[in-house]
Amino acid sequence: MNAAEVILMAVRVWGYIGAGVAVLFLTFGIDRIDEDARGAYVFRPLLIPGILVIWPLVLWRWYVYETGREVWSERYDPPRKSHFAVGLILPIGIILIIATGLMIRQTWPADFQPVQLSAPSGETQ
């Protein structure tokens, strides 16, 4: 099994688990944690792609709401303490990624001759 097959299998497993979570959450869970979603069935298919991708977060938040560990006073309080650090780390990280890519890029073979492509002679547009 090569790396591409392993990655494809991992993506499929992630998607299958996400599909299962989406089915369970959209049929049972969303009504229990959001009272505005009760009886609203038209928007639920729109949530499926997002749940497929972030199903661990959906399960964690569902668990937090069901167990009553949610602190309602902090629910809408943004985590501003980390904004300054993230604002410094992201540009530095982008610069490091670009610099690393430029340093390790491959060089062309010495005997490589470019070929000029031309349109087929018999066809017109």
MIVO-786561 format. One line per 4 residues: number of its first residue (from 0); their letters; for each residue z, y, x negated of N, C-alpha, C. Coordinates in nm, 4 decimals, always signed. Each point is the difference from the previous one (the first is absolute). Layout:
N
NUM> A> Z Y X Z Y X Z Y X ~ ... $
% end
This chain:
125
0> MNAA> +0.0000 -0.1173 -0.0860 +0.0000 +0.1173 +0.0860 +0.0000 +0.1238 -0.0907 ~ -0.0967 +0.0868 +0.0194 -0.0072 +0.1199 -0.0844 +0.0754 +0.1155 +0.0656 ~ +0.0025 +0.1124 -0.0708 +0.0794 +0.1141 +0.0461 -0.0501 +0.0542 +0.1332 ~ -0.1303 +0.0020 +0.0205 -0.0550 +0.0519 +0.1257 +0.0431 -0.0852 +0.1192 $
4> EVIL> +0.0022 -0.1309 -0.0176 +0.0423 -0.0881 +0.1091 +0.1489 +0.0179 +0.0309 ~ +0.0800 +0.0207 -0.1046 +0.1430 +0.0213 +0.0206 +0.0241 +0.1301 +0.0756 ~ -0.0705 +0.1054 -0.0393 +0.0151 +0.1292 +0.0678 -0.0455 -0.0103 +0.1447 ~ -0.1137 -0.0656 +0.0231 -0.0499 -0.0166 +0.1369 +0.0966 -0.0804 +0.0852 $
8> MAVR> +0.0580 -0.1047 -0.0580 +0.0962 -0.0798 +0.0750 +0.1259 +0.0823 +0.0317 ~ +0.0453 +0.0801 -0.0959 +0.1173 +0.0840 +0.0230 -0.0269 +0.1022 +0.1100 ~ -0.1186 +0.0593 +0.0015 -0.0352 +0.0970 +0.1045 -0.0065 -0.0686 +0.1359 ~ -0.0536 -0.1210 +0.0033 -0.0063 -0.0732 +0.1269 +0.1395 -0.0343 +0.0520 $
12> VWGY> +0.0867 -0.0480 -0.0881 +0.1366 -0.0329 +0.0415 +0.0700 +0.1250 +0.0506 ~ -0.0150 +0.1130 -0.0723 +0.0594 +0.1277 +0.0417 -0.0518 +0.0366 +0.1401 ~ -0.1302 -0.0156 +0.0222 -0.0583 +0.0328 +0.1299 +0.0478 -0.0917 +0.1114 ~ +0.0120 -0.1301 -0.0298 +0.0485 -0.0932 +0.1015 +0.1446 +0.0301 +0.0393 $
16> IGAG> +0.0827 +0.0268 -0.0996 +0.1382 +0.0362 +0.0311 +0.0039 +0.1312 +0.0783 ~ -0.0822 +0.0968 -0.0414 -0.0080 +0.1272 +0.0716 -0.0464 -0.0171 +0.1432 ~ -0.0953 -0.0911 +0.0215 -0.0469 -0.0251 +0.1366 +0.1112 -0.0594 +0.0859 ~ +0.0764 -0.0910 -0.0580 +0.1124 -0.0567 +0.0745 +0.1056 +0.1048 +0.0338 $
20> VAVL> +0.0305 +0.0848 -0.0973 +0.0970 +0.1073 +0.0245 -0.0534 +0.0961 +0.1059 ~ -0.1302 +0.0314 -0.0071 -0.0590 +0.0910 +0.0987 +0.0105 -0.0569 +0.1406 ~ -0.0277 -0.1283 +0.0147 +0.0085 -0.0616 +0.1325 +0.1437 +0.0048 +0.0520 ~ +0.0948 -0.0395 -0.0846 +0.1405 +0.0003 +0.0433 +0.0509 +0.1413 +0.0274 $
24> FLTF> -0.0299 +0.0913 -0.0913 +0.0533 +0.1353 +0.0148 -0.0610 +0.0715 +0.1199 ~ -0.1306 -0.0140 +0.0203 -0.0646 +0.0733 +0.1087 +0.0272 -0.0608 +0.1367 ~ +0.0402 -0.1268 +0.0050 +0.0318 -0.0593 +0.1300 +0.1489 +0.0111 +0.0325 ~ +0.0891 -0.0154 -0.0996 +0.1426 -0.0002 +0.0271 +0.0745 +0.1182 -0.0608 $
28> GIDR> -0.0321 +0.0350 -0.1223 +0.0827 +0.0925 -0.0751 -0.0160 +0.1460 +0.0331 ~ -0.1212 +0.0438 +0.0250 -0.0223 +0.1436 +0.0185 +0.0691 +0.0518 +0.1256 ~ +0.0087 -0.0820 +0.1028 +0.0696 +0.0418 +0.1224 +0.1505 +0.0146 -0.0228 ~ +0.0546 -0.0791 -0.0908 +0.1444 +0.0019 -0.0246 +0.0432 +0.1172 -0.0862 $
32> IDED> -0.0890 +0.0490 -0.0907 +0.0428 +0.1060 -0.0911 -0.0523 +0.1372 +0.0388 ~ -0.0994 +0.0071 +0.0859 -0.0546 +0.1297 +0.0403 -0.0139 +0.0023 +0.1518 ~ +0.0854 +0.0750 +0.0639 -0.0020 +0.0020 +0.1468 -0.1256 +0.0666 +0.0547 ~ -0.0649 +0.0859 -0.0784 -0.1245 +0.0627 +0.0466 -0.1165 -0.0979 +0.0001 $
36> ARGA> +0.0107 -0.1116 -0.0710 -0.1078 -0.0983 -0.0055 +0.0053 -0.0999 +0.1146 ~ +0.1046 +0.0048 +0.0785 +0.0117 -0.0941 +0.1116 -0.1069 +0.0281 +0.1034 ~ -0.0781 -0.1024 +0.0279 -0.1059 +0.0122 +0.0987 -0.1277 +0.0637 -0.0536 ~ -0.0012 +0.0445 -0.1229 -0.1206 +0.0596 -0.0601 -0.0677 -0.1072 -0.0850 $
40> YVFR> -0.1082 -0.0562 +0.0526 -0.0656 -0.1116 -0.0671 -0.1345 +0.0381 -0.0628 ~ -0.0539 +0.1148 +0.0341 -0.1336 +0.0360 -0.0474 +0.0007 +0.0341 -0.1488 ~ +0.1055 +0.0622 -0.0508 +0.0023 +0.0430 -0.1391 +0.0377 -0.1130 -0.0953 ~ +0.0519 -0.1086 +0.0471 +0.0504 -0.1057 -0.0875 -0.1073 -0.0624 -0.0891 $
44> PLLI> -0.1213 -0.0246 +0.0473 -0.1027 -0.0516 -0.0933 -0.0302 +0.0957 -0.1150 ~ +0.0262 +0.1274 +0.0193 -0.0226 +0.0948 -0.1086 +0.1005 -0.0175 -0.1133 ~ +0.1133 -0.0613 +0.0276 +0.1029 -0.0212 -0.1012 -0.0233 -0.1240 -0.0853 ~ -0.0878 -0.0880 +0.0428 -0.0199 -0.1276 -0.0687 -0.0421 +0.0171 -0.1464 $
48> PGIL> -0.0995 +0.0835 -0.0343 -0.0366 +0.0116 -0.1425 +0.1149 +0.0479 -0.0880 ~ +0.0776 +0.0927 +0.0482 +0.1132 +0.0477 -0.0782 +0.1069 -0.1055 -0.0180 ~ +0.0273 -0.0773 +0.1042 +0.1011 -0.1049 -0.0095 -0.0465 -0.1108 -0.0936 ~ -0.1299 -0.0296 -0.0020 -0.0521 -0.1008 -0.0921 +0.0278 +0.0377 -0.1454 $
52> VIWP> -0.0036 +0.1276 -0.0300 +0.0174 +0.0449 -0.1383 +0.1475 +0.0162 -0.0354 ~ +0.0778 +0.0607 +0.0877 +0.1395 +0.0312 -0.0351 +0.0990 -0.0844 +0.0799 ~ -0.0320 -0.1269 +0.0209 +0.0874 -0.0842 +0.0811 +0.1406 -0.0163 -0.0581 ~ +0.0227 +0.0006 -0.1324 +0.1399 -0.0087 -0.0452 +0.0829 +0.1208 +0.0445 $
56> LVLW> -0.0596 +0.1178 -0.0036 +0.0708 +0.1194 +0.0455 +0.0276 -0.0059 +0.1502 ~ -0.0955 -0.0512 +0.0756 +0.0190 -0.0148 +0.1448 +0.1149 -0.0956 +0.0280 ~ +0.0044 -0.1126 -0.0704 +0.1095 -0.0950 +0.0209 +0.1346 +0.0600 -0.0389 ~ +0.0040 +0.0722 -0.1118 +0.1254 +0.0604 -0.0437 +0.0493 +0.1039 +0.1003 $
60> RWYV> -0.0903 +0.0893 +0.0458 +0.0406 +0.1016 +0.0965 +0.0420 -0.0641 +0.1330 ~ -0.0701 -0.1025 +0.0421 +0.0355 -0.0709 +0.1219 +0.1400 -0.0604 -0.0146 ~ +0.0287 -0.0594 -0.1142 +0.1325 -0.0568 -0.0248 +0.1081 +0.1086 +0.0029 ~ -0.0281 +0.1139 -0.0626 +0.0973 +0.1095 -0.0028 +0.0294 +0.0488 +0.1415 $
64> YETG> -0.1013 +0.0163 +0.0821 +0.0216 +0.0462 +0.1379 +0.0738 -0.1033 +0.0839 ~ -0.0353 -0.1270 -0.0162 +0.0627 -0.1038 +0.0807 +0.1467 -0.0203 -0.0350 ~ +0.0348 +0.0152 -0.1262 +0.1386 -0.0219 -0.0407 +0.0872 +0.1230 +0.0196 ~ -0.0575 +0.1121 +0.0341 +0.0759 +0.1210 +0.0232 +0.0407 +0.0726 -0.1265 $
68> REVW> -0.0644 -0.0284 -0.1104 +0.0323 +0.0656 -0.1272 -0.0720 +0.1325 -0.0182 ~ -0.0775 +0.0388 +0.0969 -0.0756 +0.1256 -0.0058 +0.0955 +0.1181 +0.0170 ~ -0.0062 +0.0951 -0.0897 +0.0796 +0.1224 +0.0098 -0.0895 +0.1061 +0.0622 ~ +0.0221 +0.0300 +0.1261 -0.0892 +0.0884 +0.0738 +0.0012 +0.1426 -0.0538 $
72> SERY> +0.1100 +0.0439 -0.0579 +0.0049 +0.1362 -0.0518 -0.0869 +0.0170 -0.1233 ~ -0.0274 -0.1078 -0.0723 -0.0825 +0.0078 -0.1200 -0.1425 -0.0489 +0.0225 ~ -0.0350 -0.0336 +0.1213 -0.1308 -0.0599 +0.0258 -0.1148 +0.0937 -0.0345 ~ +0.0131 +0.1258 +0.0330 -0.1093 +0.0935 -0.0223 +0.0249 +0.0909 -0.1196 $
76> DPPR> +0.1005 -0.0299 -0.0795 +0.0305 +0.0791 -0.1183 -0.0882 -0.0482 -0.1147 ~ -0.0924 +0.0829 -0.0467 -0.0902 -0.0461 -0.1066 +0.0748 -0.0155 -0.1321 ~ -0.0440 -0.0923 -0.0818 +0.0670 -0.0217 -0.1286 -0.0441 +0.1044 -0.1030 ~ +0.0489 +0.1212 +0.0132 -0.0442 +0.1105 -0.0846 +0.0549 -0.0074 -0.1409 $
80> KSHF> +0.1018 -0.0798 -0.0227 +0.0575 -0.0100 -0.1330 -0.1008 -0.0549 -0.1010 ~ -0.0885 -0.0840 +0.0440 -0.0949 -0.0631 -0.0914 -0.1318 +0.0756 -0.0113 ~ -0.0216 +0.1042 +0.0761 -0.1276 +0.0704 -0.0038 -0.0300 +0.0584 -0.1374 ~ +0.0984 +0.0582 -0.0662 -0.0231 +0.0612 -0.1298 -0.0378 -0.1059 -0.1036 $
84> AVGL> +0.0711 -0.1121 +0.0008 -0.0293 -0.1075 -0.0956 -0.1385 -0.0586 +0.0239 ~ -0.0343 -0.0214 +0.1251 -0.1324 -0.0538 +0.0318 -0.1072 +0.1007 -0.0367 ~ +0.0277 +0.1279 +0.0200 -0.0959 +0.1037 -0.0366 -0.0262 +0.0062 -0.1492 ~ +0.0935 -0.0454 -0.0801 -0.0221 -0.0073 -0.1449 -0.0615 -0.1328 -0.0425 $
88> ILPI> +0.0441 -0.1066 +0.0617 -0.0455 -0.1330 -0.0410 -0.1463 -0.0238 +0.0360 ~ -0.0436 +0.0418 +0.1179 -0.1377 -0.0262 +0.0414 -0.1047 +0.0626 -0.0929 ~ +0.0065 +0.1290 -0.0333 -0.1024 +0.0543 -0.0911 +0.0047 -0.0637 -0.1389 ~ +0.1197 -0.0277 -0.0491 +0.0106 -0.0645 -0.1308 -0.0587 -0.1410 +0.0062 $
92> GIIL> +0.0270 -0.0705 +0.1074 -0.0556 -0.1340 +0.0170 -0.1517 +0.0008 +0.0095 ~ -0.0552 +0.0968 +0.0717 -0.1453 +0.0090 +0.0120 -0.0628 +0.0268 -0.1366 ~ +0.0592 +0.0906 -0.0756 -0.0518 +0.0302 -0.1339 +0.0089 -0.1232 -0.0898 ~ +0.1100 -0.0732 +0.0052 +0.0148 -0.1207 -0.0811 -0.1007 -0.1078 +0.0399 $
96> IIAT> -0.0257 -0.0147 +0.1273 -0.0972 -0.0999 +0.0457 -0.1399 +0.0358 -0.0487 ~ -0.0380 +0.1261 +0.0134 -0.1324 +0.0419 -0.0466 -0.0112 -0.0154 -0.1514 ~ +0.1025 +0.0418 -0.0743 -0.0038 -0.0116 -0.1457 -0.0077 -0.1460 -0.0436 ~ +0.0762 -0.0869 +0.0653 -0.0047 -0.1422 -0.0333 -0.1381 -0.0582 +0.0293 $
100> GLMI> -0.0580 +0.0365 +0.1124 -0.1338 -0.0480 +0.0328 -0.1046 +0.0464 -0.1004 ~ +0.0125 +0.1227 -0.0485 -0.0949 +0.0495 -0.0995 +0.0205 -0.0671 -0.1356 ~ +0.1237 -0.0350 -0.0324 +0.0265 -0.0629 -0.1298 -0.0444 -0.1451 -0.0053 ~ +0.0086 -0.0722 +0.1114 -0.0315 -0.1421 -0.0037 -0.1365 -0.0322 +0.0588 $
104> RQTW> -0.0803 +0.1004 +0.0275 -0.1300 -0.0289 +0.0607 -0.0867 -0.0753 -0.0992 ~ -0.0924 -0.0775 +0.0534 -0.0849 -0.0829 -0.0826 -0.1156 +0.0819 -0.0571 ~ -0.0503 -0.0432 -0.1120 -0.1162 +0.0648 -0.0604 -0.1220 -0.0871 +0.0266 ~ -0.1150 +0.0631 +0.0016 -0.1239 -0.0719 +0.0247 -0.0379 -0.0818 -0.1221 $
108> PADF> -0.0692 -0.1112 +0.0196 -0.0477 -0.0762 -0.1159 -0.1012 +0.0836 -0.0799 ~ -0.0043 -0.0231 -0.1292 -0.0873 +0.0786 -0.0875 -0.1475 -0.0289 +0.0272 ~ -0.0335 -0.1210 +0.0425 -0.1410 -0.0344 +0.0201 -0.0467 +0.0206 +0.1443 ~ +0.0762 +0.0685 +0.0810 -0.0350 +0.0227 +0.1402 -0.1084 +0.1066 +0.0103 $
112> QPVQ> -0.1071 -0.0331 +0.0693 -0.1091 +0.0942 +0.0210 -0.0073 +0.0341 +0.1492 ~ +0.0111 +0.1268 +0.0360 -0.0089 +0.0359 +0.1419 -0.1402 -0.0234 +0.0541 ~ -0.0079 -0.0341 +0.1270 -0.1270 -0.0252 +0.0668 -0.0161 +0.1043 +0.1087 ~ -0.1145 +0.0683 -0.0007 -0.0248 +0.0999 +0.1033 -0.0554 -0.0674 +0.1220 $
116> LSAP> +0.0629 +0.0231 +0.1134 -0.0437 -0.0595 +0.1251 -0.1060 +0.0884 +0.0635 ~ -0.0969 -0.0642 +0.0641 -0.1049 +0.0749 +0.0686 -0.0226 -0.0621 +0.1356 ~ -0.0593 +0.0764 +0.0897 -0.0276 -0.0459 +0.1347 -0.1133 -0.1017 -0.0021 ~ -0.0007 -0.0913 +0.0967 -0.1123 -0.0952 +0.0082 -0.1308 +0.0761 +0.0166 $
120> SGET> -0.1058 -0.0499 -0.0598 -0.1257 +0.0737 -0.0029 -0.0732 -0.0018 +0.1355 ~ +0.0148 -0.1016 +0.0797 -0.0782 -0.0113 +0.1230 +0.0631 +0.0623 +0.1233 ~ +0.1233 +0.0414 -0.0035 +0.0676 +0.0481 +0.1192 +0.0161 +0.1503 -0.0017 ~ -0.0121 +0.0603 +0.1180 +0.0239 +0.1439 +0.0154 +0.1055 +0.0205 +0.1068 $
124> Q> +0.0630 +0.1155 -0.0062 +0.1043 +0.0249 +0.0989 -0.0500 +0.0805 +0.1133 $
% end
